[in-house]
Amino acid sequence: MLDISLRVRVHVETLPATQNDMGVCDAFEQYVPVGKPDAMNAPHPPKVAGIDSTVPAPAHTVASVATGTSPSPSANPRHAPGALLQDRLAGWVSDLTTLHELTERLLRANALEEALQELLRAGAALVGARRGLVALEPADGHGPATSIGLGLARADLGHMETVPRSSVAYGRILDGLPGADDGIAEPDLFAEKGIDPRHREVAARLGYAASYALPLTTAATGRLGAVVWLYDEPAEPSERRRHLVGLYTRHAAEHLARLLELERTRACMATMAEELLPSRLPRVAGVQLAARHRTSPRGGGDWYDALSLPDAALGLAVGSVTGSGPSAVAAMGRLRASLRAYAVMEGEDPVAVLSDLELLLRLTEPARSATALFGYCEPALRRITLAGAGHSPPLLLGEHRTEFVETSVSAPLGMLACWEAPSVEIHAEPGETVLLYTDGLLHRTGDPTDRAFARLHAAAAGVPTALRRDPGAVADHVLRSVLPDGADTADSTEDVVLLAARFE
């Protein structure tokens, strides 16, 4: 809901919604022709009584209430006091309705980039422009810093960035120069004196002749950035349009501040999760490794590991901790560190490794459970000894076969008083790849479990022969096939982990 302070008392018997000639749809779909924008209009409600508002009077009523001699009400009924009040009220109702619709539409934007695009579109409609640019550059320096255009290609934004900041309106706002808090209008870039030649050159190249810029600020966070709208011909918004877009921009800045904080939190969680995972995979003769990790915005507990062990062996592990958020990420880090210690001491016995891990989890975090899969890999023999605790089976893919490895059925860690399950052995042929993954890969498909497994199997079987020599290419192909249409990078509550080991 838009928060606008008004001192208005209105009694209107009927005001059909179809009479409003500037609803949100019209505001977005109908741009004012080039030149100075026309003021917004609205029809007259039947009856009006008592009005006192802080919103400027609509432009189409200003001439009627000007001081001086005016015709008598009997000579022109349109100039009667009641008609003037009706006309003025109609303009205010139309303005407030439009602002309400625009801000409600803005609040439905849950992503920062989507909200910035909505700000540009709504503001362009309010000021009568066709194109615009928003530059996000928080004053605290913590980012993110980005520029998004409306009707401007990425190359156009690049051209605008070549103009010195002090010579463009939004650059002066970003630099905090005096006189920029109330907005900066440049009604004619080619006639105004003192304009930087580079600015004129870029304006001529991109085809705009005027601009109107506003700061994006909040009382709590200070400056977030600046937004500028571009006119194709010399023009500037009227006082009334400036007032309306100012109200909208102040409300939009508050919403952007909340989304910015959310974006920073997500980035922080992703960084924490990545830092707790291996920064690089070990190089061991006879096997090639590759890993892919997609973190959920909330921060999940999926993890992977690969570490060198004595006798030229290799420890491979994937797992998932229940829950999400900072606590799950911290628990994931503790669990992975503990497994590394147990793997170094008794890695040749994967069942013992998971048994010790289960005991630690049950004693230190009794309210949490986890799944895990640990494999003792002997590259020279192309053999992996596996033990799993409630985890999905690995997938073995090669030139002549693509099949899930049969593992023993067992409960997740922390679910039973004493965990133990038999191990299994995988014998791979030269050129075959063993794919370890977490359940998030299956859950992100949105399919039932059996269909998700079938999709994963089909994706692995369909890896082109040319890609099978590279475990990273295999992992990427599986991700794209199992999670099409960008689902591998989209926001989700599920983490995704893939660990591929290809035997030479």
C-alpha positions in Angstrom: 0.0 0.0 0.0 1.4 3.4 -0.9 2.0 5.6 2.0 1.0 9.2 1.1 0.0 11.7 3.7 -3.3 13.4 2.7 -5.8 15.6 4.4 -8.8 14.8 2.3 -12.4 14.4 3.0 -14.4 13.2 0.0 -17.9 11.9 -0.5 -18.4 10.4 -4.0 -21.6 8.4 -4.8 -20.3 6.6 -7.8 -16.9 6.5 -9.5 -16.9 3.6 -12.0 -13.5 2.0 -12.4 -13.9 2.2 -16.2 -13.9 6.0 -16.0 -10.2 6.2 -14.8 -8.3 7.1 -18.0 -4.8 6.4 -16.5 -4.8 3.1 -14.8 -1.7 1.0 -14.4 -2.1 -0.7 -17.8 -2.5 2.6 -19.7 0.5 4.0 -17.8 2.7 1.1 -19.0 1.3 0.7 -22.5 0.8 4.3 -23.6 3.9 6.5 -23.7 3.4 10.3 -24.1 4.6 11.5 -27.6 7.9 13.2 -27.8 8.0 16.8 -26.5 6.7 18.1 -23.3 4.4 15.5 -21.7 0.7 16.2 -21.3 -0.8 16.2 -17.8 -2.8 13.2 -16.6 -6.6 13.6 -16.7 -9.5 11.9 -15.1 -13.3 12.2 -15.5 -15.6 14.0 -13.1 -17.4 12.1 -10.3 -21.0 13.2 -9.7 -20.7 14.8 -6.3 -17.9 16.3 -4.2 -17.8 17.9 -0.8 -14.8 19.3 1.2 -11.2 18.8 0.0 -7.8 19.9 1.1 -4.8 18.0 -0.3 -1.0 18.2 -0.4 -1.0 16.8 -4.0 -0.6 19.7 -6.5 -3.7 20.6 -8.5 -4.1 18.8 -11.8 -2.8 20.7 -14.7 -6.1 20.8 -16.5 -7.7 22.8 -13.7 -5.0 25.4 -13.1 -6.3 27.9 -15.6 -9.8 27.7 -14.2 -8.7 28.8 -10.7 -6.3 31.5 -11.7 -6.6 34.9 -10.1 -8.3 37.7 -11.9 -11.7 38.3 -13.5 -13.5 35.1 -14.6 -16.9 34.5 -16.2 -19.8 34.1 -13.9 -21.1 30.6 -13.1 -24.2 31.2 -15.2 -22.1 32.2 -18.2 -20.0 29.0 -18.1 -21.3 26.1 -15.9 -17.9 24.4 -16.2 -16.4 27.2 -14.1 -18.9 26.8 -11.2 -17.2 26.2 -7.8 -18.7 22.7 -7.6 -17.4 21.7 -11.0 -13.9 23.0 -10.2 -13.8 20.9 -7.1 -15.1 17.9 -9.0 -12.5 18.4 -11.7 -9.7 18.8 -9.2 -10.8 15.8 -7.1 -11.0 13.6 -10.3 -7.4 14.4 -11.0 -6.3 13.5 -7.5 -8.2 10.3 -7.4 -6.7 9.3 -10.8 -3.2 10.1 -9.6 -3.6 8.2 -6.3 -5.2 5.3 -8.0 -2.4 5.1 -10.5 0.3 5.3 -7.9 -1.4 2.7 -5.8 -1.5 0.3 -8.8 2.1 1.0 -9.7 3.4 0.4 -6.2 1.4 -2.8 -5.8 2.9 -4.0 -9.0 6.4 -3.1 -7.7 5.8 -5.0 -4.5 5.1 -8.2 -6.5 8.7 -8.0 -7.8 10.6 -10.3 -5.4 14.0 -10.1 -7.1 16.3 -7.1 -7.2 16.7 -6.9 -11.0 13.0 -7.4 -11.6 12.2 -4.6 -9.2 14.7 -2.3 -10.9 13.0 -3.0 -14.3 9.6 -2.3 -12.8 10.9 1.0 -11.4 12.1 2.0 -14.8 8.9 1.1 -16.6 6.6 2.8 -14.1 8.8 5.9 -13.8 8.9 6.2 -17.6 5.1 6.2 -17.8 4.8 8.8 -15.0 7.3 11.3 -16.6 6.3 10.6 -20.2 9.7 9.2 -21.3 10.5 6.1 -23.4 13.8 5.0 -22.1 15.8 5.0 -18.9 18.7 3.8 -16.8 19.0 2.9 -13.2 22.5 2.7 -11.6 22.6 0.8 -8.3 25.6 1.9 -6.3 25.0 1.8 -2.5 26.8 4.5 -0.5 28.1 2.0 2.0 30.2 0.4 -0.7 29.1 -3.2 0.0 27.4 -3.6 -3.3 26.1 -5.0 -5.5 26.8 -2.3 -8.1 25.0 -2.7 -11.4 23.3 -0.7 -14.2 20.1 -1.7 -15.9 18.5 0.0 -18.9 15.0 0.3 -20.3 15.1 0.5 -24.1 18.9 0.5 -24.0 21.1 -2.4 -25.1 24.2 -3.4 -23.2 26.3 -1.7 -25.7 24.3 1.5 -25.2 25.0 1.3 -21.4 28.7 0.9 -22.3 28.6 4.1 -24.3 27.0 6.0 -21.5 29.6 4.8 -19.1 32.3 6.5 -21.2 30.8 9.9 -20.3 32.5 11.5 -17.3 30.3 11.0 -14.2 30.3 14.7 -13.3 28.7 15.6 -16.6 25.7 13.4 -16.4 22.8 14.0 -14.1 22.7 10.5 -12.5 26.5 10.6 -12.1 26.3 13.8 -10.0 23.6 12.2 -7.9 25.8 9.1 -7.3 28.8 11.4 -6.4 26.6 13.2 -3.8 27.1 16.6 -5.4 25.0 19.5 -4.0 21.6 20.3 -5.5 20.9 16.7 -6.6 18.5 15.6 -3.8 15.4 17.0 -5.5 16.2 15.6 -9.0 18.0 17.0 -12.0 16.3 18.0 -15.2 18.2 18.6 -18.4 15.5 19.7 -20.9 17.7 20.2 -23.9 21.2 18.7 -24.0 22.1 20.2 -27.3 21.1 23.8 -26.4 22.2 24.0 -22.8 25.6 25.5 -22.2 28.3 23.7 -20.2 27.4 20.2 -21.4 30.4 18.0 -21.8 31.1 17.3 -25.5 31.4 13.6 -24.9 27.9 13.7 -23.3 26.5 15.4 -26.4 28.3 12.9 -28.7 26.8 9.9 -26.8 23.3 11.5 -26.7 23.4 12.0 -30.4 24.6 8.5 -31.0 21.8 7.0 -28.8 19.1 9.4 -29.9 18.1 11.2 -26.8 17.9 15.0 -26.3 16.7 15.5 -22.6 16.8 13.7 -19.3 15.3 13.7 -15.8 17.2 12.0 -13.0 16.2 11.3 -9.4 18.1 9.8 -6.4 17.2 6.5 -4.8 17.6 7.1 -1.1 16.1 6.0 2.2 16.5 7.4 5.7 17.9 4.1 7.0 20.4 3.2 4.3 21.2 6.5 2.6 21.9 6.6 -1.1 21.2 3.4 -3.0 21.7 4.7 -6.5 20.1 6.9 -9.1 17.6 6.6 -11.9 17.4 8.7 -15.1 14.7 8.8 -17.8 15.6 9.9 -21.3 13.5 11.8 -23.8 13.8 11.5 -27.6 13.3 15.3 -28.0 13.8 18.3 -25.8 11.3 18.0 -22.9 10.9 18.0 -19.1 8.2 16.7 -16.8 5.7 19.1 -15.4 5.6 20.0 -11.7 2.7 17.6 -11.2 4.5 14.7 -12.9 7.7 15.4 -10.9 5.7 15.2 -7.7 4.1 11.9 -8.7 7.3 10.3 -9.8 9.0 11.6 -6.7 6.4 9.9 -4.5 6.7 6.7 -6.4 10.5 6.7 -6.4 10.7 7.3 -2.6 8.4 4.3 -2.1 10.4 2.2 -4.6 13.7 3.0 -2.8 12.3 1.5 0.4 11.4 -1.7 -1.4 14.7 -1.8 -3.2 16.6 -1.4 0.1 14.8 -4.6 1.4 15.6 -6.5 -1.7 19.2 -5.3 -1.6 19.6 -6.6 2.0 18.1 -9.9 0.9 20.5 -10.1 -2.1 23.4 -9.4 0.2 22.3 -12.1 2.6 22.0 -14.6 -0.2 25.4 -13.7 -1.6 26.9 -14.1 1.9 25.3 -17.5 2.4 26.6 -18.7 -1.0 30.1 -17.4 -0.1 30.1 -19.2 3.2 28.9 -22.4 1.7 31.6 -22.2 -1.1 34.3 -21.4 1.4 33.5 -24.5 3.4 33.9 -26.7 0.3 37.2 -27.7 -1.4 38.8 -24.8 -3.2 40.4 -27.3 -5.6 40.2 -31.0 -6.2 43.3 -33.2 -5.8 45.2 -34.6 -8.7 45.8 -38.3 -8.5 47.1 -40.5 -11.3 44.5 -42.7 -13.0 41.5 -40.6 -12.2 40.1 -37.2 -13.3 37.7 -35.2 -11.0 35.2 -32.5 -11.4 32.5 -31.0 -9.1 29.5 -28.7 -9.5 27.7 -27.0 -6.7 24.5 -24.9 -6.8 23.6 -23.2 -3.5 20.0 -22.3 -2.6 19.4 -18.7 -1.7 18.7 -19.7 1.9 21.9 -21.6 2.2 21.7 -25.3 2.3 23.7 -28.1 3.8 24.7 -30.1 0.7 28.5 -30.8 0.4 31.1 -32.8 -1.4 34.8 -33.6 -0.7 37.7 -35.3 -2.4 41.0 -35.8 -0.5 44.2 -37.7 -1.1 44.8 -40.7 1.2 47.8 -42.9 1.9 48.9 -45.5 -0.7 47.8 -43.3 -3.7 44.2 -43.7 -2.7 41.5 -41.1 -2.9 38.5 -40.4 -0.6 35.3 -39.3 -2.3 32.3 -38.0 -0.4 28.9 -36.3 -0.8 26.3 -35.5 1.8 23.5 -33.4 2.9 22.5 -31.9 6.3 18.8 -31.3 7.1 17.6 -27.7 7.3 18.7 -24.5 5.7 20.2 -21.2 6.6 23.3 -20.4 8.6 22.9 -23.2 11.1 22.7 -25.8 8.3 25.8 -24.3 6.6 27.7 -24.4 9.8 26.6 -28.0 10.5 27.7 -29.0 7.0 31.1 -27.5 7.6 31.5 -29.4 10.9 30.4 -32.7 9.4 32.7 -32.4 6.4 35.7 -31.6 8.6 34.9 -34.6 10.8 34.6 -36.9 7.9 38.0 -35.8 6.6 39.6 -36.7 9.9 37.9 -40.1 10.0 38.8 -40.8 6.3 42.5 -40.1 7.0 42.5 -42.5 9.9 40.4 -45.4 8.6 39.4 -44.5 5.0 39.9 -48.0 3.7 36.9 -49.0 5.7 34.0 -46.7 4.6 31.6 -48.3 7.0 33.8 -47.4 9.9 34.1 -43.8 8.7 30.3 -43.4 8.5 29.8 -45.2 11.8 32.2 -42.7 13.6 30.5 -39.8 11.8 27.0 -41.0 12.9 28.2 -41.3 16.6 29.6 -37.8 16.5 26.4 -36.4 15.0 24.2 -38.1 17.5 26.3 -36.9 20.5 26.9 -33.3 19.4 23.8 -32.5 17.4 21.0 -34.8 18.4 18.3 -32.7 16.8 19.8 -33.0 13.3 20.2 -35.8 10.8 22.2 -36.1 7.6 22.8 -38.3 4.6 26.3 -39.2 3.4 28.1 -41.4 0.9 31.8 -42.1 1.3 33.9 -44.0 -1.2 37.5 -45.3 -0.8 38.9 -45.0 -4.4 41.9 -47.0 -5.7 42.6 -45.4 -9.1 45.2 -48.0 -10.1 42.7 -50.8 -9.7 39.7 -48.6 -10.9 37.9 -49.7 -7.8 35.7 -47.8 -5.3 34.5 -49.2 -2.0 31.3 -47.4 -1.0 29.2 -47.0 2.1 26.0 -45.0 2.1 23.7 -43.7 4.9 20.3 -42.8 3.4 21.9 -41.5 0.3 21.0 -41.9 -3.4 23.0 -44.5 -5.3 25.9 -43.4 -7.5 25.5 -43.6 -11.3 28.1 -45.4 -13.4 28.2 -44.3 -17.1 30.4 -45.5 -19.9 30.4 -46.5 -23.5 28.6 -49.7 -23.0 26.5 -49.2 -19.9 24.7 -46.5 -17.8 23.4 -47.9 -14.6 22.8 -47.1 -10.9 25.1 -48.8 -8.5 23.3 -51.2 -6.2 24.0 -50.0 -2.6 22.6 -51.3 0.7 19.5 -49.7 2.0 20.2 -47.8 5.2 18.8 -45.0 7.4 20.3 -41.5 7.4 22.9 -40.6 10.1 21.3 -39.7 13.4 18.1 -41.6 12.8 19.1 -44.9 14.6 20.8 -45.6 17.9 23.6 -47.4 16.1 24.2 -47.1 12.4 25.9 -49.7 10.3 25.4 -51.0 6.8 27.5 -53.2 4.5 29.7 -51.7 1.9 29.7 -52.4 -1.9 32.4 -52.3 -4.5 32.4 -50.6 -7.9 34.7 -51.8 -10.7 35.0 -49.4 -13.5 36.3 -49.9 -17.0 38.7 -47.5 -18.6 36.9 -44.3 -19.7 33.9 -44.8 -17.4 32.7 -42.1 -15.0 31.2 -42.5 -11.6 28.7 -39.8 -10.7 28.0 -39.0 -7.1 25.2 -36.5 -6.4 22.9 -35.2 -3.7 19.1 -35.5 -3.5 18.7 -31.8 -4.4 19.4 -32.7 -8.0 16.3 -35.0 -8.0 14.1 -32.6 -5.9 14.7 -29.6 -8.1 13.1 -31.4 -11.1 9.7 -31.3 -9.2 9.0 -34.8 -10.5 8.1 -37.8 -8.3 11.2 -39.8 -7.2 10.9 -42.5 -9.9 10.6 -40.0 -12.7 13.4 -38.0 -11.3 15.7 -41.0 -11.3 14.6 -41.9 -14.9 15.4 -38.3 -16.0 18.8 -38.5 -14.4 19.5 -41.9 -16.1 18.4 -40.6 -19.5 20.6 -37.5 -19.1 23.7 -39.6 -18.3 23.0 -42.0 -21.1 22.6 -39.1 -23.5 26.1 -37.5 -22.8 27.7 -37.2 -26.3 30.8 -39.3 -26.9 32.9 -36.2 -27.5 32.2 -35.0 -24.0 32.9 -38.2 -22.1 36.6 -37.6 -21.8 36.0 -34.6 -19.6 34.2 -35.2 -16.3 33.4 -31.5 -16.0 31.6 -31.6 -19.4 29.8 -34.7 -18.3 28.6 -32.9 -15.1 27.5 -29.8 -17.0 25.6 -31.9 -19.6 23.7 -33.8 -16.8 22.8 -30.5 -15.1 21.5 -29.0 -18.2 19.5 -32.1 -19.2 18.0 -32.9 -15.7 17.3 -29.2 -14.9 16.4 -27.5 -18.2 15.3 -23.9 -18.8 17.7 -22.5 -16.3 16.5 -24.5 -13.4 20.1 -25.3 -12.5 20.7 -21.6 -11.7 17.2 -20.6 -10.6 16.4 -19.8 -7.0 15.4 -23.0 -5.1 15.2 -24.3 -1.6 17.4 -27.3 -2.7 21.2 -27.4 -3.0 22.6 -29.4 -5.9 26.0 -31.2 -5.8 27.6 -33.3 -8.5 31.0 -35.0 -8.1 32.3 -36.9 -11.2 35.3 -39.2 -11.2 36.5 -40.5 -14.6 38.9 -43.5 -14.7 41.6 -43.5 -17.3 
